[in-house]
Amino acid sequence: MTNDRAIILKAEELPDKWYNIIPDLPEPLPPPMDPPEGYSRVGDLPNLLIGECLKQEMSGERWIPIPEGIRELYLAAGRPRPLYRAKNLEEKLGTPAKLFYKSEFYSPTGSHKVNTALAQAYYAKEQGFERLTTETGAGQWGNALAYASSLVGLDCTVFWVRAVYRWKPQRLKFMQMFGADVFASPSTQTEFGKSLHAEDPNHNGSLGIAISEGLEDAKNDPKAVYCLGSVLNHVLLHQSIIGLETMKQMEIAGEYPDTIISCLGGGSNFGGIALPWMGEALTKNKEIQFIAAQSEAAPNLQGEYKYDFADHAEMTPMLKMYTLGHQVTMVPIYGDGLRYHGSSPILSLLRNTGHLDAVAYPADEKYVFEKTREFVQAEGFLPAPESAYSVACAMDEAIKCKENNEKKTILFNISGHGFLDMDGYGDVLGLKPQPERS
Ligand SMILES: *Cc1c(COP(=O)(O)O)cnc(C)c1O
């Protein structure tokens, strides 16, 4: 039997370097800056980030070796991950396009975020830290860091936006299963949290508040360090493992992508699949179209390209990025991981130079979830609500190919699975129990 569905790499084929696009960008990347007033956030960075991550954040090296210890952890997490040809879906859509998708849904905790969580936990352990702190919104990042901490033998404290904490009890237990301490934020663990908690013990919280709590907690404990799961250069660097594996796999398939698609919140999974290919497009004059799929609830790539804070509480340096404003309010969506006000500085630069297209789908999520139901019925894998945007966008492009009779090769990333998000799909798609017979 010929296998034209799954392209699977051997353990030995796991890449041994991450790709850093910074030296290949069409323009120099604007550095982080201090706001006109207040203390120096840039000067504060060495107290905020893991030393090795800060070094990578600023690095101009094109290739950065992945330490053996991290490659071991990647193998333990099930890397390399398969690349699939969506043959059933192609047939169902009647498209002449070829569709390939990368399977980050095989992640142990359910998302691509383990790729950077493992690297950050490894470096933190090496640097002698005993505990990691972080914030989480949708829960995927907190869960990934809880898992990574557990594997390398560190404690982990997660501040989780209260509104989502209450709505996802299963994901909470999953984090606790790894031994993490998880607090609904605002919590009574920090001074900042206590002040808000005193005003309203049921405060819904926000990502900005949770970030501030995580930072405060780490600052007050010399054995603890704070970790971030998206946006920053070193996070996109770690995620390049996705695209580097995919390059080997497309070569095995004998295909080259015309179009590369993924969902984009802060930019880590999009950067992960796209940047190694983008580097090739920039340095070898290849024609590839890159499309970021977003929600109209947070279409940050349609915002303004300017310096803005990465967090609500203004504790981070200012980054040059496409932003909706760091204190903007956004309507809730089930694809909560896409609800972030800004887009990573690297991807923002590429957007500004015209190398990156973006679409935004309606915030009621009916369209993207209906498309994803078609995908599930054809291919069998359940994407995370965020990944549903990537799936819908790839299907839209495949249908355009049908209308124009174009034989494009479309590559898209499925950033996670939706096993703990069925309530979202159920609500939007109206999945209800059958009436019982008496
Ligand atoms: C966090 C998350 C996203 C959005 O974050 P990016 O940094 O833009 O990738 C997308 N998909 C899943 C499954 C996530 O957990």
The ligand as an SDF file (V2000), in Angstrom:
LIG
                    3D

 15 15  0  0  0  0  0  0  0  0999 V2000
   -2.6610   29.9490   22.5950 C   0  0  0  0  0  0  0  0  0  0  0  0
   -3.2010   29.2730   21.4160 C   0  0  0  0  0  0  0  0  0  0  0  0
   -3.3310   29.9340   20.1720 C   0  0  0  0  0  0  0  0  0  0  0  0
   -3.0390   31.3900   19.9750 C   0  0  0  0  0  0  0  0  0  0  0  0
   -1.7730   31.8040   20.3400 O   0  0  0  0  0  0  0  0  0  0  0  0
   -0.6270   32.0700   19.2740 P   0  0  0  0  0  0  0  0  0  0  0  0
    0.5080   32.5430   20.0990 O   0  0  0  0  0  0  0  0  0  0  0  0
   -1.1380   33.1000   18.3110 O   0  0  0  0  0  0  0  0  0  0  0  0
   -0.3460   30.7800   18.6010 O   0  0  0  0  0  0  0  0  0  0  0  0
   -3.7830   29.2090   19.0860 C   0  0  0  0  0  0  0  0  0  0  0  0
   -4.1150   27.9090   19.2030 N   0  0  0  0  0  0  0  0  0  0  0  0
   -4.0370   27.2470   20.3810 C   0  0  0  0  0  0  0  0  0  0  0  0
   -4.4590   25.8160   20.4430 C   0  0  0  0  0  0  0  0  0  0  0  0
   -3.5680   27.9050   21.5260 C   0  0  0  0  0  0  0  0  0  0  0  0
   -3.4830   27.2510   22.6810 O   0  0  0  0  0  0  0  0  0  0  0  0
  1  2  1  0
  2  3  1  0
  2 14  2  0
  3  4  1  0
  3 10  2  0
  4  5  1  0
  5  6  1  0
  6  7  2  0
  6  8  1  0
  6  9  1  0
 10 11  1  0
 11 12  2  0
 12 13  1  0
 12 14  1  0
 14 15  1  0
M  END
$$$$
